[in-house]
Amino acid sequence: MTTYQSAPRKHTAETAQTMVDVRYEVDRLDRVLVEILAERQSFMDAAARIKPKREAVRDEPRIEQVVSNVLEACNEHGLAPEIAEPVWRLLIEQSIAYEYRSYDNLKKPDTRSS
């Protein structure tokens, strides 16, 4: 299991008393999100390597499954769906664009002369 690096947590939403407290925690969480997103991106590289055809990069049923999974997790963790759904749809679209680039870089024909 991956462990993400984080500055020490100093406050919860309930114990934060100042905007300095709030901003510290938001910045701390943003750094963790960057680590998580970088790991997620690495799996787009793996998908590009594994998929046999470029047409397989965009998979509409999978997109809807991911969004559905996220919305279900929102209920468990108290994340507002009106925040989560557009964020994940943008993340998915950007991930697909990244995966196309990765696929093209991995599968481009060798143009070196013999």
Summary of the structure (lengths in Angstrom):
residues: 114
radius of gyration: 18.6
end to end distance: 44.7
largest distance: 68.3
contacts: 242
relative contact order: 0.11
helix: 70%
strand: 0%
